[in-house]
């Protein structure tokens, strides 16, 4: 599971992530965070914190293919489904 897979699973489980200073904050329904999920959160914590703070994260999509992923801008989120491949790009 890469960082993006983890984010998708957290969204599906209705887990909210945020930064509280230099800590990762989670709001999750009771019983959702299994031991495997907690282990994945610990493993991906630096990448999750980077994304939440607006920094790019290098993600391995499949062997030999890595891309920098950026947090989507609000306009991209409002466009529903827009992909942002660079910090300079924006959705219309």
CORBEL-V460069 format. One record per residue. RES is the residue in one letter. SS is DSSP state (hx for helix, st for strand, lp for the rest). PSI is psi in whole degrees, -180 to 180 (* if undefined). OMEGA is omega in degrees with one decimal (none if undefined). Layout:
res=[RES RES]
ss=[SS SS]
psi=[PSI PSI]
omega=[OMEGA OMEGA]
//
This chain:
res=[X X X X X X X X X X X X X X X X X X X X X X X X X X X X X X X X X X X X X X X X X X X X X X X X X X X X X X X X X X X X X X X X X X X X X X X X X X X X X X X X X X X X X X X X X X X X]
ss=[lp lp hx hx hx hx hx hx hx hx hx hx lp lp lp st st st st st lp lp st st st st st lp lp lp lp lp lp lp hx hx hx hx hx hx hx hx hx hx hx hx hx hx hx hx hx hx lp lp lp lp st st st st st st lp lp st st st st st lp lp lp lp hx hx hx hx hx lp lp lp lp lp lp lp lp lp lp lp lp lp lp]
psi=[126 180 -40 -38 -42 -44 -41 -42 -40 -40 -44 -35 4 39 129 133 143 168 137 87 -120 24 150 127 135 138 113 146 152 135 -2 -36 93 166 -39 -40 -41 -39 -42 -38 -42 -44 -41 6 -48 -41 -41 -43 -38 -47 -44 -27 4 7 150 154 131 125 132 113 -40 167 124 -4 107 143 150 131 136 154 137 145 161 -38 -34 -40 -39 -26 -10 94 1 138 137 115 -11 162 -28 -24 154 155 146 *]
omega=[175.5 -176.0 -179.8 175.6 179.5 178.1 178.7 179.3 177.7 178.0 179.3 -178.9 179.0 176.2 179.5 179.2 173.2 176.0 173.5 -174.3 179.1 -180.0 175.6 -178.6 -179.8 170.6 -174.6 172.5 -178.9 175.0 -177.0 -176.1 178.3 175.6 177.4 179.4 178.2 177.7 177.7 178.6 178.5 -178.5 -174.4 -176.5 180.0 179.6 178.2 179.6 177.4 179.1 -178.9 179.2 175.8 179.2 178.1 177.1 176.8 -177.8 175.2 -178.8 170.6 -173.3 178.3 -178.4 178.1 176.5 170.8 179.9 179.3 173.0 -179.1 174.4 -178.9 179.1 177.9 178.4 179.5 178.6 177.5 174.4 178.0 176.0 178.9 -177.1 176.8 -179.5 -176.0 -175.9 176.3 179.8 175.7 none]
//
